[in-house]
Amino acid sequence: MRLEKGERVSDRNRLFFILIQTRYDLHRLSEKMTGEPVNVNEFQELAKQSLPKMYYDFYTGGSEDQYTLKQNVQAFSRIIIRPRILVDVSRIDMSTTILGYNTSSPIMIAPTGLHKLAHPEGEVATARAAAACNTIMALSFTSTCTVEEVALSCNAVRFFQLYIYKRHDISALMVQRAERNGFKAIILTVDTPRLGRREADIKNKMIAPQLKNLEGLLSTESDSDDGSKLEAYASKTLDPSLCWKDIEWLRSITSLPILIKGVLTAQDAIKAVEVGVDGLIVSNHGGRQLDFVPASIDVLEEVVNAVGGKVPVLFDGGVRRGTDVFKALALGAKAVLVGRPILYGLAAKGENGVKRVVEMLKNELELTMALSGCPTLKDITRNHVKTYLDRLNCRL
């Protein structure tokens, strides 16, 4: 999509939802002609067929050369599973607790923005699917549905993801709204003092649709016709002075548990525990921020060892198979968060697509546990995997 001469940015904002609805309707008409996906990866192709290029590129793209984006997925292939035999696996229990809340499996829905670009029902459809799967959804700060709409859509445990804006009063108001509407934890994303250079969005001149949560508080419209409107909006709003003392400020305005998302080193993990956070999420923002940082799975164990069990460590980045979930758990993660596949499922088949994605990963994890001799999550240990470094050390 290009902005035609004389067309206003606000016109684009009104039109893109109409375009999404039309594309979705056309895709539903042809849905029966395509084969049903048998794994999570196949939802990506369905999403590509149903989304305008601008929005597909927005969801799939990473920063600059996209090295980290690719490594997030590829790094899992360097980890080998070491199964145990002759274990009674007639019953597999994948249930766990996250911050004290029961969930059917260690698979959560990661905070991802702008779900209405994928489907007219947006985050409400995602929330309903999460509730049906008895899993925890983290609602993005850049949701296209309001906190209140998501809260009223169904009864479930949900977390709220937060960015700190230059206007701290807006961030504080969103925390208060989340707490008032029953959200159970705050996920503070800490790796985004500025937006990463996402070149596909620049080429597509990606628009920044008005966020319903911020109506009356802040406009996402930009008068510039150069590059990504999202980048311009982020530059205008995100607080580049965000630092450790802001954790104390956040603690002062909420009683909810606080997890920080974007930890990639032992040093930051130790500091986070020192300032009193309630959990960490190992994440490189899906390869969308600084390129050439490590794949999340490659640094998970470093962070887990640094924390030493003092707070739970969650994992985000590149999960596409149940075997990926198993590997992350073996390296010490309490649970994993799944991002892009949820959006692909939503774009392809709406609420049912999200449910299918979650259930596929759960079914694959269950099978992996059975074939590895692990009837419960507690049975999954470090001895069940061998990393590239393990194999390298064996040769020395």
C-alpha positions as CSV (number, residue, x, y, z in Angstrom):
1,M,0.0,0.0,0.0
2,R,1.2,3.5,-0.9
3,L,-0.1,6.8,0.3
4,E,-1.7,8.4,-2.8
5,K,-1.2,12.1,-3.4
6,G,-3.8,14.1,-1.4
7,E,-4.7,11.1,0.8
8,R,-4.4,11.8,4.6
9,V,-2.7,9.4,7.1
10,S,-6.0,9.3,9.0
11,D,-7.7,8.0,5.8
12,R,-5.2,5.1,5.8
13,N,-6.0,4.4,9.4
14,R,-9.7,4.0,8.6
15,L,-9.1,1.9,5.5
16,F,-6.6,-0.7,6.7
17,F,-9.2,-2.4,8.9
18,I,-11.6,-2.6,5.9
19,L,-8.8,-4.1,3.9
20,I,-8.0,-6.7,6.6
21,Q,-11.7,-7.7,6.8
22,T,-11.9,-8.1,3.0
23,R,-8.8,-10.2,2.8
24,Y,-10.0,-12.3,5.7
25,D,-13.4,-13.0,4.0
26,L,-11.7,-13.9,0.7
27,H,-9.4,-16.3,2.6
28,R,-12.3,-18.0,4.3
29,L,-13.9,-18.7,0.9
30,S,-10.7,-20.5,-0.3
31,E,-9.9,-22.1,3.0
32,K,-11.6,-25.5,2.0
33,M,-9.4,-25.7,-1.1
34,T,-6.2,-25.8,0.9
35,G,-4.8,-28.6,3.0
36,E,-5.2,-28.4,6.7
37,P,-1.9,-27.6,8.5
38,V,-0.3,-30.4,10.4
39,N,2.3,-28.4,12.2
40,V,2.8,-24.8,13.4
41,N,5.1,-23.8,10.6
42,E,2.5,-24.4,8.0
43,F,0.3,-21.7,9.5
44,Q,2.9,-19.1,8.3
45,E,2.2,-19.9,4.7
46,L,-1.6,-19.6,5.3
47,A,-1.0,-16.2,7.0
48,K,1.1,-15.1,4.0
49,Q,-1.8,-15.9,1.7
50,S,-4.4,-14.0,3.8
51,L,-2.4,-10.9,4.8
52,P,-1.5,-7.8,2.8
53,K,2.3,-7.7,2.3
54,M,2.8,-4.7,4.6
55,Y,1.3,-6.5,7.5
56,Y,2.8,-9.9,6.8
57,D,6.2,-8.2,6.6
58,F,5.6,-6.4,9.8
59,Y,4.8,-9.7,11.7
60,T,7.6,-11.7,10.1
61,G,10.4,-9.2,9.9
62,G,13.4,-8.6,12.1
63,S,16.0,-5.9,12.3
64,E,18.7,-5.1,9.7
65,D,20.3,-8.4,8.3
66,Q,17.9,-10.5,10.4
67,Y,20.7,-12.7,11.6
68,T,19.2,-13.0,15.1
69,L,15.7,-13.5,13.7
70,K,17.0,-16.6,11.8
71,Q,19.2,-17.9,14.6
72,N,16.3,-17.9,17.1
73,V,14.8,-20.8,15.2
74,Q,17.9,-22.4,13.8
75,A,19.7,-22.6,17.2
76,F,17.3,-25.2,18.4
77,S,18.6,-27.6,15.8
78,R,22.0,-27.5,17.5
79,I,20.5,-29.1,20.7
80,I,20.2,-32.8,20.8
81,I,17.6,-34.7,22.9
82,R,18.9,-37.6,25.0
83,P,15.8,-39.9,25.7
84,R,15.5,-42.4,28.5
85,I,13.9,-45.8,27.9
86,L,11.7,-48.2,29.8
87,V,9.9,-45.5,31.8
88,D,6.2,-45.7,32.4
89,V,4.7,-42.9,30.3
90,S,1.2,-44.2,30.2
91,R,0.1,-40.9,31.7
92,I,1.8,-37.6,30.8
93,D,1.2,-34.5,33.0
94,M,2.1,-31.2,31.4
95,S,0.4,-29.0,34.0
96,T,2.4,-26.4,35.9
97,T,2.1,-23.1,37.8
98,I,3.4,-19.8,36.7
99,L,3.7,-17.2,39.5
100,G,1.3,-19.4,41.4
101,Y,-1.3,-19.6,38.7
102,N,-2.3,-23.0,37.3
103,T,-1.9,-23.6,33.6
104,S,-2.4,-26.7,31.4
105,S,1.1,-26.6,30.0
106,P,4.3,-24.5,30.2
107,I,3.3,-22.7,27.0
108,M,2.2,-19.1,27.2
109,I,1.1,-16.6,24.6
110,A,3.7,-13.9,24.2
111,P,2.8,-10.2,24.0
112,T,2.6,-9.2,20.3
113,G,1.0,-6.0,19.0
114,L,-1.7,-5.0,16.5
115,H,-3.7,-8.2,16.3
116,K,-6.5,-6.5,14.3
117,L,-4.0,-6.4,11.4
118,A,-4.3,-10.2,11.4
119,H,-8.0,-10.6,12.2
120,P,-11.0,-8.2,12.8
121,E,-11.6,-9.5,16.3
122,G,-7.9,-8.9,17.2
123,E,-6.8,-9.6,20.8
124,V,-10.2,-10.6,21.9
125,A,-10.1,-13.7,19.6
126,T,-6.6,-14.5,20.9
127,A,-7.8,-14.1,24.5
128,R,-10.7,-16.5,24.0
129,A,-8.4,-19.0,22.4
130,A,-6.0,-18.8,25.3
131,A,-8.8,-19.3,27.8
132,A,-10.1,-22.3,25.9
133,C,-6.6,-23.8,26.1
134,N,-6.2,-23.0,29.7
135,T,-3.0,-21.0,29.1
136,I,-1.8,-17.5,30.1
137,M,-1.9,-14.7,27.5
138,A,0.3,-11.6,27.9
139,L,-1.6,-8.7,26.4
140,S,0.6,-6.2,24.5
141,F,0.8,-2.5,25.4
142,T,0.2,-2.0,21.7
143,S,-3.0,-4.0,21.6
144,T,-5.6,-3.0,19.1
145,C,-8.4,-4.0,21.6
146,T,-8.7,-2.2,24.9
147,V,-7.7,-3.7,28.2
148,E,-11.4,-3.6,29.2
149,E,-12.5,-5.4,26.0
150,V,-10.0,-8.2,26.5
151,A,-10.9,-8.5,30.2
152,L,-14.6,-8.8,29.5
153,S,-14.1,-11.3,26.6
154,C,-13.6,-14.4,28.8
155,N,-12.5,-15.5,32.3
156,A,-8.8,-16.3,32.3
157,V,-5.4,-15.5,33.8
158,R,-3.7,-12.8,31.9
159,F,-0.5,-10.7,32.2
160,F,0.0,-7.2,30.8
161,Q,3.0,-6.1,28.9
162,L,4.3,-2.6,29.5
163,Y,6.5,-0.1,27.7
164,I,7.7,3.0,29.6
165,Y,6.8,6.1,27.7
166,K,8.4,9.5,27.9
167,R,5.1,10.4,29.5
168,H,5.2,8.2,32.5
169,D,1.7,9.1,33.4
170,I,0.4,7.2,30.3
171,S,2.4,4.1,31.3
172,A,1.1,4.4,34.9
173,L,-2.5,4.8,33.7
174,M,-2.2,1.6,31.7
175,V,-0.8,-0.3,34.7
176,Q,-3.7,0.9,36.8
177,R,-6.2,-0.1,34.1
178,A,-4.7,-3.6,33.8
179,E,-4.7,-4.1,37.6
180,R,-8.3,-2.8,37.9
181,N,-9.4,-5.3,35.1
182,G,-7.9,-8.4,36.8
183,F,-4.6,-8.8,35.0
184,K,-2.2,-10.8,37.3
185,A,1.3,-9.5,36.5
186,I,3.2,-6.8,34.6
187,I,5.7,-7.8,32.0
188,L,8.1,-4.8,31.5
189,T,9.8,-4.9,28.2
190,V,13.3,-3.4,28.8
191,D,15.1,-3.9,25.4
192,T,13.4,-1.0,23.6
193,P,14.8,2.4,24.5
194,R,14.6,2.9,20.7
195,L,12.9,0.8,18.0
196,G,15.2,-1.5,16.1
197,R,15.8,-0.8,12.4
198,R,13.2,-3.0,10.7
199,E,13.9,-2.4,7.0
200,A,10.8,-4.1,5.6
201,D,8.7,-1.7,7.6
202,I,10.7,1.2,6.2
203,K,10.3,0.1,2.6
204,N,6.6,-0.5,3.1
205,K,6.1,2.8,4.9
206,M,4.4,0.8,7.6
207,I,1.5,2.8,9.2
208,A,0.9,3.1,12.9
209,P,-2.8,2.6,13.5
210,Q,-4.4,4.4,16.4
211,L,-4.3,2.3,19.6
212,K,-7.7,2.1,21.3
213,N,-6.1,2.1,24.7
214,L,-4.5,5.4,24.0
215,E,-7.5,7.2,22.5
216,G,-7.7,10.7,24.1
217,L,-4.2,10.3,25.5
218,L,-1.8,10.1,22.5
219,S,-2.0,10.0,18.7
220,T,-0.1,7.5,16.6
221,E,-0.5,9.5,13.4
222,S,2.6,11.0,11.7
223,D,2.8,13.7,9.1
224,S,6.0,12.3,7.8
225,D,5.9,10.3,4.5
226,D,9.5,9.0,5.0
227,G,10.0,5.4,6.2
228,S,8.1,3.5,8.8
229,K,5.4,5.4,10.7
230,L,5.8,2.9,13.5
231,E,9.4,4.0,13.9
232,A,8.4,7.6,13.9
233,Y,5.8,6.9,16.6
234,A,8.2,4.9,18.7
235,S,10.8,7.7,18.5
236,K,8.2,10.2,19.7
237,T,6.9,8.1,22.6
238,L,9.5,5.6,24.0
239,D,11.6,6.7,27.0
240,P,15.3,6.3,26.1
241,S,16.3,7.1,29.7
242,L,14.7,3.9,31.0
243,C,17.0,2.4,33.6
244,W,17.1,0.2,36.7
245,K,15.7,3.0,39.0
246,D,12.5,2.8,37.0
247,I,11.8,-0.7,38.4
248,E,11.5,1.0,41.8
249,W,9.1,3.6,40.3
250,L,7.0,0.8,38.7
251,R,7.0,-1.1,42.0
252,S,5.6,2.1,43.7
253,I,2.5,2.2,41.5
254,T,1.4,-1.4,41.5
255,S,1.1,-4.4,43.8
256,L,1.3,-6.8,40.8
257,P,4.3,-9.1,40.3
258,I,6.8,-7.6,37.8
259,L,8.7,-9.6,35.2
260,I,11.3,-8.0,33.0
261,K,11.5,-9.1,29.4
262,G,14.7,-8.7,27.4
263,V,17.4,-10.3,29.6
264,L,20.3,-11.9,27.6
265,T,23.2,-11.9,30.1
266,A,24.1,-13.2,33.5
267,Q,25.1,-9.7,34.6
268,D,21.6,-8.3,33.9
269,A,20.0,-11.4,35.4
270,I,21.9,-10.9,38.7
271,K,21.1,-7.2,38.7
272,A,17.4,-7.9,38.1
273,V,17.2,-10.2,41.1
274,E,19.0,-7.6,43.2
275,V,16.4,-4.9,42.4
276,G,13.6,-7.3,43.4
277,V,11.8,-8.3,40.2
278,D,9.5,-11.4,40.4
279,G,10.7,-13.1,37.2
280,L,12.8,-12.8,34.1
281,I,12.1,-13.5,30.4
282,V,15.0,-14.4,28.3
283,S,14.3,-12.7,25.0
284,N,15.8,-10.7,22.1
285,H,12.5,-9.3,21.1
286,G,12.1,-11.9,18.3
287,G,15.2,-10.6,16.5
288,R,13.4,-7.2,16.0
289,Q,15.7,-5.0,18.1
290,L,19.6,-5.2,18.0
291,D,20.7,-7.6,15.3
292,F,23.6,-10.0,16.0
293,V,22.7,-10.6,19.6
294,P,22.6,-14.3,20.6
295,A,19.7,-16.5,19.9
296,S,17.6,-16.6,23.0
297,I,18.0,-20.4,23.5
298,D,21.8,-20.0,23.4
299,V,21.9,-17.8,26.5
300,L,19.0,-19.3,28.5
301,E,21.2,-21.6,30.6
302,E,23.6,-18.7,31.4
303,V,20.7,-16.7,32.8
304,V,19.2,-19.6,34.7
305,N,22.5,-20.4,36.4
306,A,23.0,-16.7,37.3
307,V,19.5,-16.5,38.9
308,G,20.1,-19.7,40.9
309,G,16.4,-20.4,41.4
310,K,15.6,-17.2,43.2
311,V,13.0,-16.2,40.6
312,P,11.4,-18.1,37.7
313,V,13.0,-17.7,34.3
314,L,10.7,-17.8,31.3
315,F,11.8,-18.1,27.7
316,D,10.9,-16.3,24.5
317,G,12.2,-16.7,21.0
318,G,11.9,-19.1,18.1
319,V,9.6,-21.8,19.5
320,R,8.1,-23.7,16.6
321,R,7.9,-27.3,17.8
322,G,7.1,-29.2,21.0
323,T,10.7,-30.4,20.9
324,D,11.7,-26.7,21.2
325,V,9.6,-26.4,24.3
326,F,11.2,-29.6,25.8
327,K,14.7,-28.3,25.1
328,A,14.0,-24.9,26.8
329,L,12.6,-26.7,29.8
330,A,15.6,-28.9,30.0
331,L,17.8,-25.9,30.0
332,G,16.0,-24.4,33.0
333,A,13.0,-22.4,31.7
334,K,9.8,-22.5,33.8
335,A,7.7,-21.9,30.6
336,V,8.0,-20.6,27.1
337,L,6.2,-17.8,25.3
338,V,5.1,-18.1,21.7
339,G,4.7,-15.1,19.5
340,R,4.7,-15.2,15.7
341,P,2.9,-18.6,15.4
342,I,0.0,-17.2,17.4
343,L,-0.3,-14.3,14.9
344,Y,-0.1,-16.7,12.0
345,G,-2.8,-18.9,13.4
346,L,-5.0,-15.8,14.0
347,A,-4.5,-14.5,10.5
348,A,-5.2,-17.9,8.9
349,K,-8.2,-19.1,11.0
350,G,-9.0,-16.6,13.7
351,E,-9.7,-17.8,17.2
352,N,-9.7,-21.4,16.1
353,G,-6.3,-20.9,14.4
354,V,-4.8,-19.7,17.7
355,K,-6.3,-22.7,19.5
356,R,-4.9,-25.0,16.9
357,V,-1.4,-23.5,17.2
358,V,-1.4,-23.9,21.0
359,E,-2.8,-27.4,20.9
360,M,-0.3,-28.5,18.3
361,L,2.6,-27.4,20.5
362,K,1.0,-29.1,23.5
363,N,0.5,-32.3,21.6
364,E,4.0,-32.3,20.3
365,L,5.4,-31.6,23.8
366,E,3.3,-34.4,25.2
367,L,4.7,-36.8,22.6
368,T,8.3,-35.6,23.2
369,M,7.9,-36.2,26.9
370,A,6.6,-39.7,26.3
371,L,9.3,-40.6,23.9
372,S,12.0,-39.1,26.2
373,G,10.8,-41.0,29.3
374,C,9.5,-37.9,31.1
375,P,6.0,-38.4,32.5
376,T,6.0,-35.0,34.3
377,L,7.7,-31.7,33.7
378,K,9.8,-32.3,36.8
379,D,11.3,-35.3,35.1
380,I,12.8,-33.1,32.3
381,T,16.3,-32.5,33.4
382,R,19.5,-31.0,32.0
383,N,20.7,-34.5,31.3
384,H,18.0,-34.9,28.7
385,V,19.7,-32.5,26.2
386,K,23.2,-31.9,24.8
387,T,24.0,-28.5,23.4
388,Y,26.6,-27.6,20.8
389,L,28.9,-26.4,23.6
390,D,28.5,-29.7,25.4
391,R,29.6,-31.6,22.3
392,L,32.5,-29.1,21.7
393,N,33.8,-29.6,25.2
394,C,33.7,-33.4,24.8
395,R,36.2,-33.0,21.9
396,L,38.6,-30.9,23.9
